């Protein structure tokens, strides 16, 4: 057994090394296309179209021999056989027609456009993908390849793609704390590139010995997600497909739509999500004179406790609606959700009353690709109607004070979250012990605070008054930039309100 495990580790290590080489090779080609004005995001989108067609082609051949519902005139072989202007015209026509198909195929190619204007470089990319046999790579490694590409895209700060990518160590910790069980449903109403769904899938498939029925439920019936941005929705679908979630012929796991518009009339056992950054929901309107402007968007829903244009507060209300009576949620929220007055106060009080809000993780700065974000994770369980408040005590873990992370030189790893997971005690969260970083606050204490403010810290900042403990210069500079970014975003929101 030991020998077999050793051989498996060697083989898997070789596969991972191979996957890194493939990521490097496929991604390096993007540098060539950058000269033609093709952004990282556009390049990744074109990769998604071509990878999907190539893998569908592989599935249609032995030993799989699956019936793939892609019209013959628009399949992978139709691309490989063409060059030059003929290839470019055919590719444009292919994207248009496949976007009209049903199921996952139509969702991935919905409103797709060719971003590679040089036919010779398009031909090179097709050949680059054609060189690999993608189905022969196991799911873990294949998923790692695409995840690697998604992370590289997120690191391109100019594109803004980072707001759709949550650090995987944080997601892993959140899933472990939720401690999900097989044959139950999970939803992400702001799915981004699918990180929460994939981590949930990995947790269930590795922790439990699943029978055939449970495996089928996990693959086809467990997940549902919404993503408002079409390009991100297709990247998410491809990511899930590469991780063995859903299938070419199955109903798409991801709905490309604004999840906040209405009650989906579906209830889920678990909701895990990191809603998009930015406080205000807005839509772009074209006025009679042809000029454009943004208008704050409010959602007048009967199931909401308060009407507000604050996107984060709306997501909190929306998630509570989506949970089954005994459903569990873990949600990343910015600091303003913890202290904002008006609708914010109303929603916090209602959440503490109608749900068991049992844990709050204060996240460190420097872990998000959007600058100036100070965030937290709220864990709460939904409950049936009651005359008394369900929340009895909230346990708060401070991972922010005296912690300094950056996305390049000092990235947060899972090991930095291990103590929180241990303190959370996923096996039985009712048996917890206070530590220096983990404190318990009663419902009475919290409700007595001004505006039910949950923005609570107690650790001493060691850098204050102690020059020997000052953070590194780059960490100080980053914190200054984040504070300036936060202030600028606040001013922008004020200007938007004044102009409307």
SEPANU-377771 format. One record per residue: z negated, y negated, x of N, C-alpha, C, O in turn. Coordinates in steps of 0.1 Angstrom, whole numbers, plus 5000, padded with zeros to 4 digits. Layout:
<recs>
ZYXZYXZYXZYX ...
</recs>
This chain:
<recs>
500050125008500050005000500049875009500749785006 499249885020499149765028500449745035500849625036 501149845039502449835045503449775035504249685039 503449825023504349765012504049625010505049545008 502749585009502449445007502949355019503449245017 502749415031503249335043504749315043505249215046 505449425039506949415038507349315027508249235029 506549315016506949225005506749075010507548985007 505549055017505348915022506448875032506848755031 506848965040507948935050509248895043509848795046 509548985033510748955025510748825017511648745017 509548805011509348675003509448555013509948455009 508848565024508848455034510248425038510648315040 511048535040512448515044513248455033514148365035 512948495020513648425009513248285008514148195005 511948245010511548105010512248025021512647915018 512348085032513048015043514547995040515047895042 515048105033516448095029516647985018517547905018 515647975009515747874998515647735004516347645000 514747715015514647585022516047545028516447435028 516647645034517947625040519047585029519847495032 518947645018519847615007519647475002520547394999 518347435000517947304996518547205005519147105001 518247225018518747135029520247115028520847005029 520947235027522447235027523047155015523847075016 522447195003522947134991522646984991523446904986 521346954995520946814994521646725005521846605002 521846775017522446705027523846655023524346545027 524546735015525846695010525746565002526746485001 524646534996524446414988524546294997525046184992 524146305010524246195019525746145021526046025023 526646245020528046215021528546135008529246035009 528046184997528446124984527845984982528345904975 526645954989526045824988526945714992526945604987 527845745002528845645006529745604995530345494996 529945694985530745664974530045604962530545594951 528745574964527945514954527345614944526845574933 527245744948526645844939525145844942524745874954 524345814933522845814935522345954935523046054932 521045974940520446104940520446164926520746284925 520046084916519946134903521346184898521446284891 522346104900523746144895524146274902524746354896 523846284915524146404923523446524917524046634915 522146514914521446624909521946664895521946784892 522346564887522946594874524246674876524446774868 525146634885526346714887526046854892526746944888 525046864901524646994905524147084894524547204893 523447024884523047094872524147154864524147274861 525247074862526347124855527047234862527347344856 527247224875527947324882527147454884527747564884 525847434887524947554889524947634876524947754877 524847574865524747644852526047724850525947834846 527147664852528447734850528547854860529047954856 528147834873528247934883527348054879527748174880 526148024875525148134871525648204858525448324857 526148134849526748194837527848284840527948394835 528648244850529748334855529248464861529748574859 528148454869527548564875526948664865527048784867 526348604855525848694844526948764836526648874831 528048714836529148774828529848894835530648964829 529448914848530049024856529049134859527849114856 529549254864528649364867527549314877527849234885 526349364876525849474867525349424853524949504845 525449284851524849234839525749244827525349284816 527049214829528049224818527649154805527949214794 526949044806526548974794527648894788528548844795 527648884775528548804768528148664768527148624762 528848584776528548444777529448354769530648364770 528848274760529648204750530148074756529947964750 530848084767531547964773533047984772533548084777 533747894766535147914764535847944778535547874788 536748034778537448084791538047964798538047954810 538647874790539347764797538447654803538847564810 537147674801536147584807535047654814533947594816 535347774819534347844826534347814841535147734846 533547884849533447854864534747884871535147804879 535347994867536648024874537747924872538647904880 537647854860538647754858538547634867539447564869 537347614872537047504882537447544896538147474903 537047664900537347714914538847724917539247704928 539647744907541047764909541847634910543047634912 541147524909541847394909541447304921540347314926 542347214925542047114935542646974931543346964922 542246874939542746744938542646684924541646704918 543646604920543546534908543546624896542846594886 544146744897544046844886542646884884542246904872 541846904895540446944894539646834887538846864878 539846714891539146604885539346584870538446574863 540646594866540946584852540346694844539846674833 540446814850539946934843538446924841537846964831 537746874852536246864852535846764841534846794834 536546654840536146554830536346614816535546594807 537446684814537746754801536746864798536246874786 536346934808535347044807533946984802533347044793 533546884809532246824805532246774790531246794783 533346714786533446664773533346774762532646764753 534146884765534146984755532947074755532547114744 532347104766531147184766529947104759529047174754 529946974760528946894753529046914738528046874731 530046964733530246984718529747124714529647144702 529447204723528947344720527547344715526847244716 527047454709525747464704524747524714525147564725 523447524711522447584719522247514733522547394734 521747594742521347534755522647474762522547374769 523747544760525047494766525347354762525547264771 525347324749525647194744524547094748524946974750 523347134749522247034752522346994767522246874770 522647084776522847054790524046964792523946874801 525046984785526346914787526446794777527546734777 525446764770525546654760525846524766525046474775 526946464762527346334768527546324783527246224789 527846444789527946454803529246374808530246374801 529046314820530246244826530346284841529346314847 531546274846531746294860531346174868531946064866 530446184878530046074886530646084900530445994908 531446184903532046204916533446164915534346244910 533746044921535145994919536146044928537346024926 535746104940536646154950536946304947536046384949 538146334943538446474939538146574951537746684949 538446524963538246614975536746644977536346754980 535846554974534446574975533846654963532946734965 534546644952534146734940534546874944533746964941 535646894950536147024954535147084964534847204963 534747004973533747054984532447094977531847204981 531947024967530747054961530847184953529947274953 532047204946532247334939532247444948531647554945 532947434960532947544970531547564976531247684978 530747464977529447474983528547564974527847654978 528647544961527947624951528547764950527747864947 529847774951530547904950530147994961530248124959 529747944972529448024984528148114982528048214988 527248064973525948144971526048224958526748194948 525448344959525248424947523848394941522848454946 523748314931522548254927521648354919520448354920 522248444912521548544904520748644913519748694909 521248664925520648764934519348704940518548784945 519148574939517948514944516848534933517048504922 515648574937514648604927514148474920514448364926 513548484909513248364901512348264908512548144907 511348314915510448224922511148134932511048014932 512048204940512748124950513748034944513947924949 514448084934515548004928514947884921515447774922 513747904915513047784909512547684920512647564918 512147744931511647654942512847574948512547454951 514047624948515147554953515347424944515547314949 515347454931515647334921514447244921514647124920 513247294922512047214923512147124935511747004935 512547184946512747104958513646984957513446874962 514747014949515746904947515146804937515446684939 514446844927513746744918512746664925512746544923 512046714935511046634942511746534951511346424952 512846574958513546484966514146374958514146254962 514546404945515046294936513946204932514146084932 512746264930511546174926511146084937510645974935 511346124950511046044961511945924963511545824971 513045924956513945804957513445704947513745694935 512545614952511845514944512745424936512345374926 513945394942514845304935515345354922515645274913 515445484921516045544909515045544897515445554886 513745544900512745544890512445684885511745704875 513145784892512945924887511545984889511246084882 510745914897509445964900508545964887507646044887 508845884877508045874865508146004857507346034848 509246084860509446214853508946334861509146444857 508246304872507846414881506346394884505946294890 505546494879504046494882503846584894504346694894 502946544903502646624914502146764910501346774901 502746874915502547004911501047054913500547134905 500347014924498947054925498147004914497247074909 498346884909497646834897497946914885496946944878 499146944883499547024871498847164872498347214862 498847224883498247354885496747354882496247434875 496047244886494647234883494447214868493447274863 495247134862495047114847495247244840494547274830 496247324843496547444837495347544839494947614829 494847554851493747644854492547604846491747694841 492247474844491147434836491247474821490347514815 492447454816492747494802492547644800492247684789 492847724810492647864810493347924798492747994789 494747914798495447964786495548114785495348184795 495748164773495848304770497248334765497948254760 497648464767499048514762499148504747498248494740 500448494743500848504729500348374721500148384709 500148264728499848144722500848034726501548054736 500947934718502047834720501547714728500347674728 502547654735502247534743503347434741504447464740 502947304741503847194740503647084750502547054754 504747024754504746904762505646804755506846814756 505046704749505846604741506446494750507246414745 506246504763506946414773507246504785506646484796 508246594783508346704792508846674806508546744816 509546554808510046524822510846634827511846674820 510646684839511446784845510846924843511247024849 509746934834509247064830508147124838507847244837 507447044846506447094855505247164848504847264852 504847104837503747164829504047304823503347394824 505247304817505747434811505847544822505447654819 506447514833506647614844505247664849505147774852 504347564852503047604857502247694847501647794851 502347664834501747744823502347884823501647984822 503747884824504448014825503948104837503648224835 503848034848503448114860501948164859501648274863 501148074853499748114851499648244843498948344846 500248244831500248354822500848484828500248584827 501948464834502748584839502048644851502148764853 501248564859500548624871499148664868498648754874 498448604858497048634856496848754847495948834848 497848784838497648884828498748994830499848974834 498349124827499249234826499949234812499349284803 501149174811501749164798502549284794503249344802 502549314781503349424776504749354772504849234774 505649434768507049394765507049284755507749184756 506249304744506249204733505649064738506148964735 504649074747504048954752504948874762505048754762 505748954770506748894779507848824771508248714775 508248894760509248824752508748704745509448604744 507548704741506948584735506848474745507048354742 506448504757506248404768507648344771507748224773 508648424772509948374776510648294765511348194768 510548334752511348274741510548194731511048104724 509248224729508548164717507248084721506648024712 506948074733505648004737505847854737504947784733 507047804742507147664746507947574737508947624731 507647454736508447354730508147214737506947184740 509147144739509047014746509946914740511046944735 509646784742510446674739510746584752509746574760 511946534753512246444764513246344759514246384754 512846214760513646114754514946074762515946034756 514846094775515946054784516946174785516546284790 518246154781519146274781519346334795519346464796 519446254805519646314819518446404823518546514828 517246344820516046424824515846544815515446644820 516246544803516246654794517046774799516646884799 518246744804519146844810518546904823518747024826 518046814831517346864844516246954840516047054847 515446924830514347004826514847134821514247244825 515847144813516347264807516847354819516547474819 517547294828518047374840516847434848516847544852 515847354850514647394857513947514850513547604857 513847504837513147614829514047734830513547844832 515347724829516247834829516147904843516148034843 516047834854515947894867514547954869514448034878 513547924861512247984861512148094851510948144848 513248144845513248254836512648214822512148304815 512648094818512148044805513348014796514147924800 513448084785514648074777515848144783515748204793 516948124776518148194781519348114776519248024768 520548154782521748074779522048074764522447974759 521748184757522148194743520948154734521148144722 519748124739518648094731518547954726519247864732 517747924716517547784712516947704723515947754728 517347594726516847514737515347484735514847454724 514547504746513147484745512847334744511847294738 513747254750513547104750514447034740515647064738 513846944732514546864722514746724729513746664733 515946674729516246544735516046444724516946414716 514846384723514446284713513146224716512446264725 512846114709511546044710510546124702510646124690 509646184709508646274702507746194693507146254684 507546064695506645984688507145934674506345884666 508445954672509045904659508345954647508045884637 507946084647507346144635506546264638506646314649 505746304629505046434630506046544630506846564621 506046634641506946734642506746854632507546944631 505546844625505246954615505147084622505247194615 504847094635504547214642503147194648502847084653 502347294649501047284655501047384667501547494666 500347344678500347424690498947454694497947384692 498747564702497447604707497147514719495947484721 498147474727497847394739498847284740500047294737 498447164744499247054747498847004761497746954763 499847004770499546954784500746854787501946894785 500346734791501446644793501046524802499846494803 501946454807501846324814502846234808503946214813 502446164798503346064791503845964801503145934811 505045904798505645804807504745684809503945644801 504845624821504045514825504545384818505645384812 503645284817504045164810503345164797503345264790 502645054793501845044781502645034769502345094758 503744954769504444914757505645014754506445044763 505745044741506945114736507845004732507444914725 509145014736510044904732511444964730511745074736 512244894723513644934721514544804724514144694723 515744834729516644724733517544694721518244784716 517544574717518344524705519444434709519244354719 520544434703521644344705521644244694521844274682 521544114697521444004687522843964683523844004689 522943884672524143844666525043774676526243784676 524443694686525243624696525643704707526243664717 525343844707525743934717524743954728524844044736 523743864728522643884739521743994735521644044724 521044044745520144164743518744124746518444034755 517844194740516444164742515644284738516044374730 514344294743513544404740512544364729512044254729 512344464720511344434709510344544710510644664711 509044504709507944604709508144704697508544664686 507844824700508144934690506744994686505945034694 506444984673505245044667505645154658506745154653 504745254657505045374649504145374637502945394639 504645354626503845344614503745484608504445524598 502845564613502645704609501345714602500245664606 501345794591500145814582499045894590497945884587 499545974600498546054607497845984618497046044625 498345864621497745784632496445704627496445664616 495445694636494245624633494545474633493845394626 495445424642495645284644497145264647497745344654 497645144643499045114646499045024658498444914658 499845064668499844984681501145004688501845114686 501544914696502744934704502444994718503345014726 501145014720500745084733501145224733500645304725 502045254741502645394741501645494744501645604738 500745474754499745564758498745604746498445714744 498345504739497445524728498145604717497545684710 499445574715500245644705500345794709500245884700 500545824722500645964726499346034724499346154720 498145974726496846034723496746074708496346184705 497145984699497146014685498146124682497846214674 499346114688500346214685499946354689500146454682 499346364701498846494706497746554697497846674695 496846474692495846524683496446584671496046684666 497546514666498246564654498846704657498846794648 499446724669500146844672499346964674499847074674 498046944677497147054680496747134667496547074657 496647264669496047344659494547314658494047234666 493847354647492447314645491647344657490747274661 491947464664491147494676491947474689491647534699 493047394688493847364700493247284711492247214708 493747304723493247234735494247154741495447184741 493847034747494746944753494246894766493046884768 495146864775494846804788495946694790497146734791 495546574791496546464791496246364802495146314804 497346324809497146224819497346084812498346064805 496345994815496445864808496045754819495245784827 496645634817496145524826494845474822494345504812 494245394831492845344829492745264816491745264810 493845194812493745104800493345184787492745124778 493645314787493345394775491745404774491245424763 491045394785489645414786488845284782487745294777 489545164783488745044780489344944771488744844767 490644954768491344854760490644844746490344944740 490544714742489944684729490844704717491944754719 490444654705491344664694491644804690490744884687 492944844690493344974686492745084696492445194692 492645044708492145134718490745174715490345294716 489845084711488445114707488445204695487645304695 489245174685489345254673489745394676489045494671 490745414685491245544688490245624696490045744694 489545564706488545634714487345684705486945794706 486945594695485845634687486245754678485545854676 487445744672487945854663488145984671487846094666 488645974683488846094692487546154695487446284694 486546074698485146134701484546194689483846294690 484846144677484346194664485046324660484346424656 486346324660487146434654487446544663487846654659 487346524677487546624687486346634696485446554696 486346744703485346764714485946714727486646784734 485746584730486246524743485146564754484146494755 485446664761484346724770484546694784483546704792 485746654789485846634804486846514807487846504800 486546434817487346334821487446334837486446334844 488646344842488846354856489446214861490546174856 488646144869489146014874490046044886489546084896 491346014885492246054895492345944906492045824904 492645984919492745894929494045814928494945854921 494145704935495445624935496345694946495845774954 497545644946498545694956499145834953499645894963 499045884941499546014938500746014929501246124926 501045894924502245884915503345804922503045714930 504545834918505745764924505845624918506545544925 505345604907505345464902504145394908503045444907 504345274913503345204920502345144910502645114899 501145124915500045054907499445134896498845074887 499645264896499045354886497645394889497445464899 496745364880495345424881495145504869495145454857 495045634871495145734860493945824859493145834869 493945904848492846004846493446114838494546114833 492646224838493046334829491946354818490746374822 492346344806491346364795491546504790492646544786 490446584789490546714783489746714770488646674769 490346754759489646764746490146874738491346924739 489246924729489647034719489646974705488746904702 490647014698490646964684489647044675489347164679 489246984665488147044656488447014641489246924638 487947094632488147064618487246944614486446894621 487546894602486846774597485346804596484846914593 484546704600483146714600482446574598483046474600 481246574592480546454589479946394602479746274603 479646484612479046434624480146444636481046524634 479946374646480846374657480846504665479846564667 482046554668482146684675481846664690481246764696 482046554696481746534710480246514712479646424706 479646604720478246594722477946534736477046454738 478846564746478646514759480046514766480846604764 480246414775481546404783481146424797480346344802 481746514804481546534818482646464826483746484823 482246374835483146294843483146324857482046334864 484246354863484446384877485146274884486246244880 484546214894485046104902485846154914485146184924 487146154913487946194925488646074931489546084939 488245954926488845834931488145754941488645714952 486845744939486045664949486045734963485745854964 486345654973486345704987487445804989487445874999 488445814981489645894983490845814985491045714977 491645844995492845764998494045865001494045935010 494945854992496145934993497445854993497445744988 498445904999499845844999500845954996500446074998 501945924992502946024988503746075001504446175000 503546005012504346045024503446105035503646215040 502446025039501646065051500446145047499946225055 499846125035498646195031498746235016498046175008 499546335013499746374999498646454994498146545002 498246434982497146514976497646664975498746684969 496846754979497146894978496146964968495246904963 496447084965495647154955494147174960493247164952 494047184973492647204979491747084976490547094975 492346964974491646844970491046854956490146774952 491646944948491246954934490347074931489847094920 490247154941489547284940488047264935487547344927 487347164941485947144937485947104922484947144915 486847014917486846984903487047104894486347114885 487947194898488247314890486947394890486547454879 486247404901485047484902483947424893483247494885 483847294894482847224885483147234870482247244862 484447224867484947234853484447364847484047374836 484547474856484147614852484947664840484447674829 486247684842487247724832486747854824487047864812 486047944831485648074825484648044814484548114804 483747944816482747904806482347764808481347744816 483047664802482747524805481347484799480947374802 480747564792479447534786478347554796477147514794 478647614807477647644818478147564830478847614839 477647434830478047344841476847284848475747284842 477047244860475947174867476347044873477547034878 475546944872475846814878475846814893475146894899 476746744899476846724913477046574916476946494906 477146534928477246394932478546334925478546224921 479546414924480846364918481046404904481946344897 480146484898480346534885479146504876478046564878 479246414867478046364859478346384844479446384839 477246404837477346424822476746304815475746244819 477546254805477146144797477146184782478046244777 476046154775475946194761476746114752477146004755 477046164740477846084730477145954727477745854725 475745964725475045844722475145734733475245614730 475145784745475345684756476645614756476845494758 477745694753479045644753479345554742479945444743 478845594730479145514718478445384718478745284711 477345374726476545254727477145154737476745034737 478145194745478745104754479645004747480245044737 479844884753480744784747482144844745482744884755 482644844733483944894729484145044732485245084734 483045114733483045254737483845274750484745364750 483545194759484245194772483945314780482845344783 485045394784484845514791485245494806485245594813 485445374810485845344824484545344832483945234835 484045464836482745474842482845524857483545624860 482145454866482045504880480545484884479845404879 480145564893478745554898478645574913477645534919 479645634920479645654934479745524941480445434937 479045504953479145384961480445394969480745494976 481245284969482445284978481945264992481445154996 482145365000481645365014482345255023481745215033 483545215019484245115027483644975025483944885033 482844955014482344815012481144795021480144865020 481244685029480144645038479944735050478944725057 480844825052480744915064482144925071483044995067 482244845081483544835088483944965094485144995097 482945055098483245185104483945275095484645375099 483745255082484345345072485545295064485945345054 486145185070487345135063488445235063488545305073 489245245053490445325052491445285063491345185069 492345375065493445345075494245225070494245205058 494845145079495545025075496645055065496844975056 497345165066498445195056497845225042498445185032 496645275042495945305029495545175022495745155010 495045075031494644945026495844875021495844805010 496944875029498144805025498744865012499144785003 498644995010499145054998498345014986498844994975 497045004988496144964977496444824973496444784961 496744734982497044594979498344594971498444524961 499344674976500644674969500444724954501044674945 499644834953499344884939498744784930499044774918 497744704936497144604927498044494923498044444912 498944454933499944354930500944404919501244334910 501344534921502244594911501644594897502344564887 500344634897499644634884499644494877499844484865 499344394885499244254880500644214875500744154865 501644244883503044204879503444274866504044204857 503144404865503444474852502744404840503344394829 501444364842500744294832501344164828501544134816 501844084838502543964835503843984828504143904819 504544084832505844114825505644144810506344104802 504544224807504244264793503844134785504244124774 503144044792502743914785504043834782504143784771 504943824792506243754790507043814779507643744770 507043954778507844014767507243984754508043954744 505943984753505343944740505643804736505943774724 505543714746505843564743507243544739507543454731 508243624744509643604742510043664728511143634723 509243754723509643824710509143744698509443784687 
</recs>
